[in-house]
Amino acid sequence: MEKIIAKIAGLGVPGIVLLVAIGATGYTGAAAITTALAALGPGGMIGGIALLGVIGVVSSAITEYGFDAILTGVVKELYKRGETKHTILCKISKYPISKTLKAKLKIELEKL
């Protein structure tokens, strides 16, 4: 059991996501892994594997820079890519984040 836990912990956040997805399938063995990966991402198992990779990158970035900094950077990048302030504000209002963070993002957007 300790070896298994160490291997899952070595995968980090993607390992936890995969573990939860496997548990939710109700299957065991290879069928559980296949079903979990297929359920995680678009495009079947390949999409699930890709999503786990993205989760790994995002979780590393959040660990290094913090959630607020990453989210602020995303808002700035949306503006750089040509989205209007109005469309970005609409997206911010739909984000499942605190009112304080929404206000901070709106202030950062106004500075652009």
All heavy atoms as an XYZ file, in Angstrom:
802
protein
N       0.831     -1.198      0.000
C       0.000      0.000      0.000
C       0.872      1.256      0.000
O       0.554      2.204     -0.720
C      -0.918     -0.035      1.228
C      -1.745      1.183      1.412
S      -3.285      1.034      0.550
C      -4.225      2.220      1.417
N       1.941      1.264      0.765
C       2.810      2.437      0.823
C       3.462      2.720     -0.523
O       3.614      3.875     -0.918
C       3.880      2.256      1.900
C       3.333      2.294      3.314
C       4.407      2.047      4.357
O       5.606      2.186      4.036
O       4.050      1.720      5.496
N       3.829      1.671     -1.261
C       4.441      1.854     -2.572
C       3.450      2.472     -3.551
O       3.809      3.348     -4.337
C       4.932      0.513     -3.118
C       6.141     -0.029     -2.412
C       6.574     -1.341     -3.034
C       7.756     -1.934     -2.281
N       8.187     -3.206     -2.872
N       2.210      2.021     -3.493
C       1.177      2.551     -4.384
C       0.928      4.022     -4.083
O       0.843      4.855     -4.991
C      -0.123      1.731     -4.259
C       0.117      0.310     -4.773
C      -1.263      2.397     -5.022
C      -0.998     -0.648     -4.466
N       0.815      4.348     -2.806
C       0.585      5.736     -2.403
C       1.746      6.609     -2.841
O       1.549      7.725     -3.345
C       0.344      5.826     -0.877
C      -0.996      5.172     -0.540
C       0.387      7.268     -0.403
C      -1.252      5.005      0.931
N       2.970      6.119     -2.693
C       4.146      6.885     -3.106
C       4.131      7.140     -4.608
O       4.481      8.232     -5.067
C       5.417      6.149     -2.702
N       3.713      6.145     -5.398
C       3.656      6.320     -6.856
C       2.587      7.329     -7.258
O       2.808      8.164     -8.132
C       3.407      4.983     -7.536
C       4.610      4.069     -7.480
C       4.342      2.747     -8.131
C       5.576      1.851     -8.000
N       5.392      0.542     -8.612
N       1.426      7.273     -6.624
C       0.357      8.233     -6.929
C       0.781      9.637     -6.512
O       0.568     10.605     -7.242
C      -0.973      7.819     -6.258
C      -1.485      6.519     -6.887
C      -2.019      8.924     -6.400
C      -2.670      5.914     -6.177
N       1.415      9.745     -5.339
C       1.884     11.053     -4.883
C       2.953     11.602     -5.822
O       3.033     12.814     -6.032
C       2.429     10.943     -3.464
N       3.738     10.726     -6.418
C       4.753     11.154     -7.373
C       4.157     11.780     -8.616
O       4.781     12.612     -9.267
N       2.950     11.385     -8.957
C       2.259     11.985    -10.098
C       1.703     13.364     -9.768
O       1.360     14.128    -10.665
C       1.122     11.074    -10.567
C       1.534      9.726    -11.156
C       0.296      8.860    -11.381
C       2.296      9.915    -12.443
N       1.539     13.661     -8.479
C       1.023     14.957     -8.060
C      -0.474     15.087     -8.285
O      -1.217     14.110     -8.203
N      -0.909     16.290     -8.592
C      -2.327     16.582     -8.793
C      -2.943     15.714     -9.893
O      -4.048     15.196     -9.706
C      -2.545     18.090     -9.074
C      -3.989     18.376     -9.421
C      -2.120     18.917     -7.872
N      -2.274     15.507    -11.038
C      -2.878     14.628    -12.043
C      -3.142     13.219    -11.509
O      -4.137     12.589    -11.882
C      -1.844     14.601    -13.174
C      -1.119     15.889    -13.037
C      -1.060     16.144    -11.558
N      -2.280     12.739    -10.636
C      -2.496     11.424    -10.038
C      -3.745     11.380     -9.188
O      -4.510     10.399     -9.225
N      -3.981     12.447     -8.447
C      -5.188     12.523     -7.616
C      -6.433     12.595     -8.498
O      -7.433     11.930     -8.236
C      -5.111     13.730     -6.658
C      -3.977     13.522     -5.646
C      -6.431     13.949     -5.930
C      -3.642     14.741     -4.824
N      -6.369     13.386     -9.555
C      -7.506     13.500    -10.479
C      -7.810     12.143    -11.103
O      -8.972     11.720    -11.169
C      -7.231     14.565    -11.570
C      -8.282     14.528    -12.660
C      -7.152     15.948    -10.951
N      -6.769     11.448    -11.549
C      -6.965     10.131    -12.141
C      -7.524      9.150    -11.124
O      -8.433      8.372    -11.431
C      -5.653      9.601    -12.729
C      -5.730      8.249    -13.422
C      -6.712      8.295    -14.599
C      -4.355      7.813    -13.898
N      -7.025      9.197     -9.899
C      -7.518      8.308     -8.843
C      -9.005      8.528     -8.578
O      -9.785      7.575     -8.472
C      -6.708      8.516     -7.557
C      -7.055      7.638     -6.373
C      -6.752      6.180     -6.692
C      -6.272      8.072     -5.156
N      -9.427      9.779     -8.496
C     -10.842     10.095     -8.278
C     -11.678      9.633     -9.470
O     -12.762      9.052     -9.292
C     -11.034     11.609     -8.023
C     -12.497     11.998     -8.028
C     -10.395     11.999     -6.687
N     -11.173      9.863    -10.680
C     -11.909      9.442    -11.875
C     -12.052      7.923    -11.927
O     -13.115      7.396    -12.277
C     -11.209      9.950    -13.131
N     -10.995      7.218    -11.564
C     -11.057      5.750    -11.541
C     -12.075      5.283    -10.509
O     -12.880      4.385    -10.774
C      -9.664      5.148    -11.264
C      -8.760      5.332    -12.488
C      -9.760      3.669    -10.890
C      -7.307      4.972    -12.246
N     -12.067      5.913     -9.343
C     -13.025      5.548     -8.295
C     -14.466      5.797     -8.705
O     -15.371      5.068     -8.304
N     -14.678      6.811     -9.520
C     -16.036      7.162     -9.934
C     -16.592      6.230    -11.007
O     -17.802      6.199    -11.229
C     -16.066      8.603    -10.444
N     -15.723      5.466    -11.669
C     -16.196      4.607    -12.762
C     -16.987      3.407    -12.276
O     -17.863      2.919    -12.969
C     -15.032      4.084    -13.625
O     -14.220      3.213    -12.846
C     -14.228      5.217    -14.212
N     -16.639      2.887    -11.110
C     -17.295      1.677    -10.625
C     -16.675      0.407    -11.175
O     -17.121     -0.695    -10.871
N     -15.645      0.540    -11.996
C     -14.949     -0.611    -12.566
C     -13.647     -0.849    -11.810
O     -13.236     -0.042    -10.965
C     -14.626     -0.379    -14.047
C     -15.830     -0.240    -14.936
C     -16.119      0.960    -15.567
C     -16.678     -1.316    -15.147
C     -17.220      1.090    -16.385
C     -17.792     -1.197    -15.969
C     -18.051      0.004    -16.588
O     -19.153      0.131    -17.398
N     -12.969     -1.943    -12.151
C     -11.659     -2.224    -11.577
C     -10.681     -2.564    -12.704
O     -11.086     -2.886    -13.817
C     -11.705     -3.420    -10.598
O     -12.199     -4.565    -11.291
C     -12.591     -3.123     -9.402
N      -9.407     -2.466    -12.400
C      -8.368     -2.853    -13.343
C      -8.283     -1.951    -14.553
O      -8.518     -0.741    -14.491
N      -7.937     -2.574    -15.682
C      -7.733     -1.829    -16.924
C      -9.009     -1.135    -17.387
O      -8.954     -0.039    -17.960
C      -7.211     -2.763    -18.010
N     -10.148     -1.762    -17.134
C     -11.419     -1.142    -17.533
C     -11.637      0.171    -16.800
O     -12.146      1.138    -17.373
C     -12.582     -2.096    -17.266
N     -11.239      0.225    -15.540
C     -11.391      1.458    -14.761
C     -10.497      2.559    -15.309
O     -10.923      3.710    -15.450
C     -11.074      1.197    -13.293
N      -9.259      2.218    -15.632
C      -8.323      3.215    -16.158
C      -8.800      3.719    -17.520
O      -8.825      4.920    -17.774
C      -6.901      2.626    -16.260
C      -6.375      2.314    -14.853
C      -5.961      3.581    -16.981
C      -5.100      1.512    -14.835
N      -9.190      2.800    -18.381
C      -9.665      3.169    -19.716
C     -10.894      4.069    -19.628
O     -10.971      5.110    -20.291
C     -10.004      1.901    -20.530
O      -8.846      1.081    -20.588
C     -10.453      2.248    -21.929
N     -11.841      3.675    -18.823
C     -13.077      4.458    -18.677
C     -12.788      5.820    -18.076
O     -13.338      6.837    -18.517
C     -14.091      3.693    -17.812
O     -14.313      2.403    -18.383
C     -15.408      4.438    -17.711
N     -11.930      5.864    -17.065
C     -11.598      7.139    -16.408
C     -10.925      8.093    -17.387
O     -11.281      9.276    -17.461
C     -10.716      6.889    -15.198
N      -9.942      7.606    -18.128
C      -9.249      8.466    -19.090
C     -10.196      8.958    -20.180
O     -10.143     10.122    -20.580
C      -8.065      7.729    -19.714
C      -6.860      7.522    -18.802
C      -5.840      6.624    -19.469
C      -6.241      8.843    -18.404
N     -11.061      8.070    -20.654
C     -12.022      8.457    -21.693
C     -13.005      9.503    -21.167
O     -13.421     10.401    -21.904
C     -12.771      7.235    -22.198
N     -13.370      9.401    -19.897
C     -14.328     10.339    -19.314
C     -13.705     11.698    -19.016
O     -14.404     12.712    -18.984
C     -14.918      9.752    -18.036
N     -12.400     11.736    -18.797
C     -11.746     12.983    -18.405
C     -11.676     14.019    -19.515
O     -11.836     15.210    -19.268
C     -10.330     12.704    -17.901
C     -10.209     12.207    -16.476
C      -8.758     11.862    -16.171
C     -10.737     13.209    -15.482
N     -11.387     13.580    -20.715
C     -11.160     14.588    -21.738
C     -11.894     14.329    -23.021
O     -12.374     13.227    -23.268
N     -11.970     15.339    -23.855
C     -12.573     15.151    -25.168
C     -11.648     14.296    -26.030
O     -10.435     14.355    -25.895
C     -12.663     16.575    -25.717
C     -11.584     17.313    -25.015
C     -11.468     16.682    -23.660
N     -12.204     13.482    -26.869
C     -11.376     12.662    -27.738
C     -10.972     11.345    -27.127
O      -9.974     10.758    -27.528
N     -11.726     10.880    -26.143
C     -11.452      9.574    -25.555
C     -10.231      9.551    -24.661
O      -9.901     10.534    -24.003
N      -9.548      8.409    -24.672
C      -8.408      8.219    -23.780
C      -7.276      9.206    -24.059
O      -6.649      9.711    -23.133
C      -7.864      6.794    -23.917
C      -8.725      5.729    -23.280
S      -8.057      4.075    -23.512
C      -6.449      4.229    -22.796
N      -7.021      9.488    -25.326
C      -5.942     10.420    -25.679
C      -6.242     11.801    -25.103
O      -5.367     12.471    -24.560
C      -5.755     10.502    -27.216
C      -5.427      9.130    -27.792
C      -4.693     11.524    -27.580
C      -4.149      8.513    -27.288
N      -7.489     12.236    -25.203
C      -7.884     13.519    -24.618
C      -7.737     13.514    -23.107
O      -7.337     14.520    -22.511
N      -8.049     12.382    -22.462
C      -7.887     12.268    -21.015
C      -6.441     12.368    -20.596
O      -6.096     13.036    -19.620
N      -5.563     11.715    -21.365
C      -4.130     11.798    -21.074
C      -3.636     13.232    -21.264
O      -2.876     13.755    -20.446
C      -3.351     10.811    -21.970
C      -3.697      9.369    -21.564
C      -1.847     11.049    -21.872
C      -3.216      8.318    -22.537
N      -4.092     13.875    -22.337
C      -3.703     15.270    -22.581
C      -4.197     16.177    -21.457
O      -3.461     17.059    -20.996
C      -4.258     15.741    -23.920
N      -5.430     15.947    -20.997
C      -5.965     16.762    -19.906
C      -5.134     16.593    -18.642
O      -4.860     17.579    -17.944
C      -7.427     16.402    -19.624
C      -8.061     17.193    -18.477
C      -8.202     18.661    -18.858
C      -9.402     16.621    -18.098
N      -4.707     15.379    -18.339
C      -3.862     15.169    -17.164
C      -2.546     15.932    -17.301
O      -2.039     16.483    -16.324
C      -3.606     13.681    -16.943
C      -4.805     12.866    -16.483
C      -4.433     11.386    -16.405
C      -5.333     13.336    -15.149
N      -2.019     15.995    -18.524
C      -0.807     16.784    -18.752
C      -1.033     18.265    -18.515
O      -0.212     18.938    -17.880
N      -2.153     18.762    -19.006
C      -2.501     20.180    -18.798
C      -2.689     20.463    -17.305
O      -2.231     21.490    -16.797
C      -3.759     20.558    -19.608
C      -4.268     21.934    -19.222
C      -3.469     20.496    -21.092
N      -3.358     19.551    -16.612
C      -3.558     19.718    -15.167
C      -2.218     19.808    -14.455
O      -2.038     20.621    -13.545
C      -4.428     18.574    -14.595
C      -5.867     18.718    -15.072
C      -4.370     18.545    -13.073
C      -6.747     17.522    -14.747
N      -1.261     18.995    -14.876
C       0.068     19.037    -14.276
C       0.745     20.379    -14.477
O       1.325     20.952    -13.546
N       0.669     20.914    -15.693
C       1.286     22.209    -16.000
C       0.613     23.327    -15.204
O       1.283     24.178    -14.601
C       1.211     22.499    -17.518
C       1.626     23.930    -17.830
C       2.065     21.506    -18.282
N      -0.719     23.320    -15.190
C      -1.461     24.371    -14.487
C      -1.195     24.316    -12.982
O      -0.966     25.350    -12.345
C      -2.978     24.273    -14.783
C      -3.782     25.187    -13.884
C      -3.241     24.605    -16.245
N      -1.201     23.118    -12.412
C      -0.970     23.015    -10.969
C       0.438     23.450    -10.602
O       0.650     24.080     -9.562
C      -1.260     21.605    -10.463
O      -0.368     20.671    -11.019
N       1.420     23.166    -11.468
C       2.789     23.635    -11.221
C       2.866     25.156    -11.271
O       3.525     25.784    -10.440
C       3.751     23.048    -12.252
O       3.855     21.667    -12.101
N       2.174     25.745    -12.242
C       2.176     27.207    -12.369
C       1.518     27.860    -11.166
O       2.012     28.863    -10.643
C       1.465     27.622    -13.652
N       0.415     27.281    -10.702
C      -0.269     27.843     -9.534
C       0.614     27.731     -8.303
O       0.681     28.665     -7.491
C      -1.632     27.151     -9.313
C      -2.605     27.565    -10.422
C      -2.212     27.493     -7.935
C      -3.905     26.806    -10.416
N       1.319     26.615     -8.176
C       2.221     26.438     -7.043
C       3.338     27.473     -7.064
O       3.708     28.028     -6.035
C       2.830     25.022     -7.061
O       1.770     24.071     -6.992
C       3.775     24.812     -5.913
N       3.868     27.737     -8.262
C       5.003     28.650     -8.380
C       4.603     30.121     -8.266
O       5.279     30.908     -7.617
C       5.712     28.413     -9.702
C       7.013     29.165     -9.825
C       7.834     28.739    -11.026
O       7.608     27.632    -11.546
O       8.697     29.526    -11.444
N       3.496     30.506     -8.914
C       3.146     31.924     -9.002
C       1.917     32.332     -8.204
O       1.717     33.513     -7.948
C       2.918     32.317    -10.468
C       4.127     32.070    -11.330
C       4.151     31.021    -12.234
C       5.253     32.869    -11.231
C       5.255     30.780    -13.033
C       6.367     32.642    -12.022
C       6.362     31.589    -12.920
O       7.458     31.353    -13.691
N       1.047     31.386     -7.867
C      -0.180     31.701     -7.145
C      -1.365     31.823     -8.083
O      -1.222     32.222     -9.248
N      -2.531     31.470     -7.584
C      -3.760     31.467     -8.382
C      -4.098     32.858     -8.898
O      -4.430     33.034    -10.075
C      -4.909     30.907     -7.535
C      -6.205     30.803     -8.273
C      -6.409     29.783     -9.187
C      -7.216     31.720     -8.068
C      -7.596     29.677     -9.887
C      -8.418     31.619     -8.751
C      -8.596     30.598     -9.664
N      -3.993     33.861     -8.035
C      -4.342     35.230     -8.436
C      -3.477     35.709     -9.602
O      -3.985     36.307    -10.556
C      -4.177     36.195     -7.260
C      -5.179     35.972     -6.150
O      -5.894     34.952     -6.189
O      -5.243     36.808     -5.236
N      -2.175     35.455     -9.518
C      -1.260     35.915    -10.570
C      -1.541     35.213    -11.897
O      -1.515     35.849    -12.958
C       0.187     35.678    -10.141
N      -1.826     33.927    -11.850
C      -2.117     33.186    -13.078
C      -3.412     33.704    -13.701
O      -3.487     33.951    -14.909
C      -2.220     31.674    -12.799
C      -0.892     31.125    -12.291
C      -2.692     30.910    -14.043
C       0.241     31.192    -13.274
N      -4.448     33.878    -12.885
C      -5.731     34.348    -13.399
C      -5.614     35.765    -13.961
O      -6.169     36.074    -15.022
C      -6.802     34.280    -12.307
C      -8.245     34.353    -12.757
C      -8.555     33.309    -13.815
C      -9.171     34.156    -11.569
N      -4.860     36.620    -13.290
C      -4.628     37.978    -13.791
C      -3.890     37.929    -15.128
O      -4.223     38.663    -16.060
C      -3.822     38.800    -12.773
O      -4.542     38.846    -11.536
C      -3.578     40.213    -13.260
N      -2.909     37.055    -15.239
C      -2.180     36.891    -16.494
C      -3.072     36.412    -17.623
O      -2.928     36.855    -18.772
N      -4.001     35.530    -17.314
C      -4.937     35.029    -18.331
C      -5.822     36.164    -18.830
O      -6.048     36.308    -20.038
C      -5.791     33.865    -17.772
C      -6.939     33.533    -18.710
C      -4.926     32.636    -17.546
N      -6.306     36.992    -17.922
C      -7.148     38.132    -18.313
C      -6.358     39.085    -19.218
O      -6.860     39.539    -20.251
C      -7.699     38.857    -17.061
C      -8.298     40.197    -17.431
C      -8.722     37.984    -16.355
N      -5.105     39.358    -18.872
C      -4.274     40.237    -19.702
C      -4.040     39.621    -21.077
O      -4.048     40.326    -22.087
C      -2.942     40.507    -19.001
C      -3.067     41.415    -17.792
C      -1.729     41.608    -17.117
C      -1.867     42.492    -15.890
N      -0.587     42.670    -15.185
N      -3.830     38.316    -21.113
C      -3.600     37.642    -22.389
C      -4.854     37.672    -23.269
O      -4.760     37.838    -24.492
C      -3.151     36.199    -22.155
C      -2.794     35.441    -23.401
C      -1.604     35.997    -24.171
O      -0.743     36.680    -23.560
O      -1.537     35.769    -25.397
N      -6.027     37.524    -22.658
C      -7.271     37.620    -23.420
C      -7.379     38.983    -24.090
O      -7.774     39.092    -25.256
C      -8.487     37.387    -22.509
C      -8.706     35.965    -22.013
C      -9.832     35.937    -20.971
C      -9.015     35.021    -23.155
N      -7.007     40.027    -23.354
C      -7.052     41.382    -23.904
C      -6.036     41.543    -25.040
O      -6.346     42.126    -26.083
C      -6.795     42.404    -22.798
C      -6.965     43.827    -23.255
C      -8.232     44.346    -23.512
C      -5.867     44.647    -23.445
C      -8.391     45.657    -23.944
C      -6.014     45.956    -23.878
C      -7.280     46.448    -24.131
O      -7.437     47.745    -24.567
N      -4.829     40.982    -24.854
C      -3.802     41.060    -25.891
C      -4.249     40.366    -27.173
O      -3.886     40.778    -28.261
C      -2.505     40.391    -25.428
C      -1.647     41.214    -24.533
C      -0.362     40.445    -24.261
C       0.419     41.037    -23.133
N       1.606     40.206    -22.817
N      -5.022     39.312    -27.018
C      -5.468     38.539    -28.180
C      -6.653     39.178    -28.886
O      -7.199     38.615    -29.828
C      -5.819     37.121    -27.767
C      -4.595     36.324    -27.384
C      -4.921     34.916    -27.067
N      -3.717     34.189    -26.721
C      -3.648     32.881    -26.631
N      -4.723     32.149    -26.846
N      -2.523     32.296    -26.317
N      -7.083     40.341    -28.411
C      -8.099     41.078    -29.140
C      -9.507     41.042    -28.570
O     -10.422     41.593    -29.179
N      -9.695     40.396    -27.439
C     -11.035     40.417    -26.841
C     -11.303     41.798    -26.254
O     -10.398     42.457    -25.747
C     -11.163     39.341    -25.757
C     -11.185     37.949    -26.326
C     -11.856     36.959    -25.405
O     -12.827     37.331    -24.707
O     -11.408     35.815    -25.389
N     -12.536     42.219    -26.322
C     -12.895     43.525    -25.769
C     -12.988     43.439    -24.252
O     -13.166     42.358    -23.685
C     -14.247     44.008    -26.324
O     -15.280     43.139    -25.850
C     -14.244     44.047    -27.842
N     -12.876     44.606    -23.639
C     -12.996     44.641    -22.169
C     -14.372     44.144    -21.737
O     -14.507     43.484    -20.717
C     -12.735     46.056    -21.644
C     -11.291     46.454    -21.742
C     -11.050     47.826    -21.122
C      -9.589     48.198    -21.214
N      -9.292     49.477    -20.554
N     -15.380     44.455    -22.548
C     -16.740     44.042    -22.205
C     -16.873     42.515    -22.182
O     -17.447     41.957    -21.248
C     -17.750     44.639    -23.194
C     -19.154     44.187    -22.962
N     -19.893     44.610    -21.875
C     -19.938     43.324    -23.656
C     -21.083     44.022    -21.915
N     -21.130     43.232    -22.989
N     -16.334     41.843    -23.206
C     -16.446     40.380    -23.233
C     -15.645     39.747    -22.097
O     -16.066     38.755    -21.511
C     -15.994     39.792    -24.586
O     -14.632     40.148    -24.828
C     -16.870     40.255    -25.711
N     -14.496     40.341    -21.781
C     -13.695     39.815    -20.671
C     -14.426     40.014    -19.355
O     -14.444     39.124    -18.495
C     -12.299     40.464    -20.651
C     -11.544     40.106    -21.935
C     -11.514     40.014    -19.428
C     -10.241     40.852    -22.126
N     -15.067     41.172    -19.177
C     -15.845     41.417    -17.954
C     -16.985     40.420    -17.820
O     -17.281     39.957    -16.712
C     -16.395     42.848    -17.949
C     -15.393     43.948    -17.632
C     -16.027     45.328    -17.838
C     -14.873     43.817    -16.209
N     -17.622     40.077    -18.936
C     -18.688     39.071    -18.900
C     -18.134     37.726    -18.449
O     -18.764     37.023    -17.654
C     -19.349     38.935    -20.265
S     -20.357     40.351    -20.726
N     -16.958     37.364    -18.950
C     -16.336     36.106    -18.540
C     -15.980     36.124    -17.060
O     -16.201     35.149    -16.345
C     -15.075     35.835    -19.369
C     -15.373     35.453    -20.796
C     -14.106     35.179    -21.553
C     -14.446     34.807    -22.990
N     -13.267     34.417    -23.760
N     -15.418     37.246    -16.595
C     -15.042     37.359    -15.183
C     -16.257     37.188    -14.292
O     -16.197     36.516    -13.261
C     -14.346     38.716    -14.908
C     -12.971     38.748    -15.576
C     -14.228     38.983    -13.411
C     -12.293     40.104    -15.546
N     -17.381     37.773    -14.685
C     -18.585     37.669    -13.863
C     -19.088     36.236    -13.759
O     -19.750     35.875    -12.794
C     -19.684     38.586    -14.390
O     -20.145     38.129    -15.637
N     -18.750     35.393    -14.744
C     -19.179     33.992    -14.733
C     -18.186     33.067    -14.032
O     -18.516     31.915    -13.765
C     -19.410     33.512    -16.166
C     -20.565     34.210    -16.844
C     -20.712     33.745    -18.274
C     -21.811     34.518    -18.981
N     -21.924     34.146    -20.401
N     -16.962     33.542    -13.786
C     -15.961     32.700    -13.138
C     -16.423     32.295    -11.734
O     -16.974     33.121    -10.995
C     -14.626     33.425    -12.999
C     -13.847     33.641    -14.282
C     -12.822     34.573    -14.322
C     -14.106     32.927    -15.442
C     -12.083     34.791    -15.474
C     -13.374     33.141    -16.597
C     -12.361     34.069    -16.605
O     -11.637     34.281    -17.743
N     -16.183     31.058    -11.337
C     -16.550     30.626     -9.974
C     -15.460     31.015     -8.971
O     -14.754     30.161     -8.415
C     -16.676     29.105    -10.110
C     -15.693     28.759    -11.185
C     -15.715     29.921    -12.138
N     -15.303     32.323     -8.775
C     -14.293     32.839     -7.849
C     -14.945     33.838     -6.906
O     -16.087     34.243     -7.107
C     -13.123     33.510     -8.614
C     -13.638     34.612     -9.558
C     -12.326     32.472     -9.409
C     -12.568     35.383    -10.274
N     -14.200     34.249     -5.893
C     -14.743     35.172     -4.888
C     -15.002     36.555     -5.490
O     -14.409     36.930     -6.509
C     -13.763     35.308     -3.723
O     -12.596     36.002     -4.145
N     -15.877     37.304     -4.820
C     -16.174     38.673     -5.263
C     -14.932     39.546     -5.181
O     -14.720     40.422     -6.019
C     -17.294     39.269     -4.408
C     -18.636     38.632     -4.668
C     -19.717     39.243     -3.786
C     -21.041     38.563     -4.042
N     -22.110     39.076     -3.178
N     -14.097     39.286     -4.193
C     -12.866     40.060     -4.026
C     -11.938     39.853     -5.222
O     -11.384     40.819     -5.752
C     -12.147     39.630     -2.732
O     -13.046     39.767     -1.638
C     -10.909     40.461     -2.485
N     -11.782     38.614     -5.646
C     -10.920     38.333     -6.785
C     -11.527     38.881     -8.073
O     -10.805     39.397     -8.936
C     -10.652     36.832     -6.905
C      -9.650     36.398     -7.973
C      -8.344     37.163     -7.876
C      -9.399     34.902     -7.867
N     -12.839     38.811     -8.218
C     -13.491     39.404     -9.393
C     -13.221     40.905     -9.446
O     -12.911     41.449    -10.507
C     -14.995     39.148     -9.362
C     -15.373     37.731     -9.713
C     -16.877     37.544     -9.686
C     -17.230     36.089     -9.958
N     -18.666     35.844    -10.010
N     -13.317     41.567     -8.297
C     -13.058     43.012     -8.239
C     -11.607     43.308     -8.609
O     -11.325     44.258     -9.350
C     -13.376     43.542     -6.846
N     -10.688     42.494     -8.124
C      -9.270     42.684     -8.439
C      -9.030     42.522     -9.940
O      -8.294     43.312    -10.535
C      -8.429     41.672     -7.658
C      -6.955     41.789     -7.896
C      -6.178     40.774     -7.068
C      -4.701     40.853     -7.394
N      -3.909     39.872     -6.671
N      -9.652     41.522    -10.548
C      -9.489     41.305    -11.983
C     -10.060     42.465    -12.780
O      -9.498     42.886    -13.796
C     -10.152     39.987    -12.405
C      -9.468     38.713    -11.915
C     -10.307     37.510    -12.303
C      -8.071     38.592    -12.465
N     -11.192     43.004    -12.331
C     -11.805     44.135    -13.022
C     -10.898     45.366    -12.948
O     -10.763     46.108    -13.926
C     -13.185     44.428    -12.440
C     -14.205     43.361    -12.808
C     -15.544     43.598    -12.136
C     -16.515     42.461    -12.462
N     -17.795     42.595    -11.793
N     -10.264     45.572    -11.802
C      -9.334     46.705    -11.653
C      -8.146     46.519    -12.589
O      -7.720     47.468    -13.254
C      -8.878     46.827    -10.177
C     -10.049     47.308     -9.314
C      -7.684     47.769    -10.060
C      -9.798     47.228     -7.827
N      -7.601     45.305    -12.646
C      -6.468     45.029    -13.545
C      -6.870     45.239    -14.994
O      -6.074     45.758    -15.787
C      -5.975     43.588    -13.344
C      -5.251     43.352    -12.051
C      -3.954     44.140    -11.921
O      -3.246     44.311    -12.945
O      -3.652     44.603    -10.810
N      -8.086     44.864    -15.343
C      -8.572     45.041    -16.712
C      -8.709     46.523    -17.053
O      -8.382     46.929    -18.172
C      -9.904     44.321    -16.904
C     -10.481     44.314    -18.306
C      -9.531     43.633    -19.279
C     -11.839     43.611    -18.305
N      -9.136     47.319    -16.119
C      -9.287     48.760    -16.358
C      -7.934     49.418    -16.583
O      -7.843     50.429    -17.276
C     -10.024     49.437    -15.210
C     -11.495     49.070    -15.128
C     -12.257     49.363    -16.419
O     -12.040     50.455    -17.009
O     -13.046     48.512    -16.849
N      -6.869     48.863    -16.016
C      -5.529     49.422    -16.185
C      -4.994     49.214    -17.598
O      -4.099     49.914    -18.028
C      -4.563     48.776    -15.190
C      -4.797     49.157    -13.759
C      -3.789     48.451    -12.854
C      -4.038     48.726    -11.396
N      -3.090     47.988    -10.544
N      -5.564     48.254    -18.303
C      -5.059     47.940    -19.667
C      -5.484     48.975    -20.668
O      -6.479     49.594    -20.607
C      -5.562     46.549    -20.100
C      -5.102     45.393    -19.224
C      -5.758     44.099    -19.707
C      -3.598     45.250    -19.263
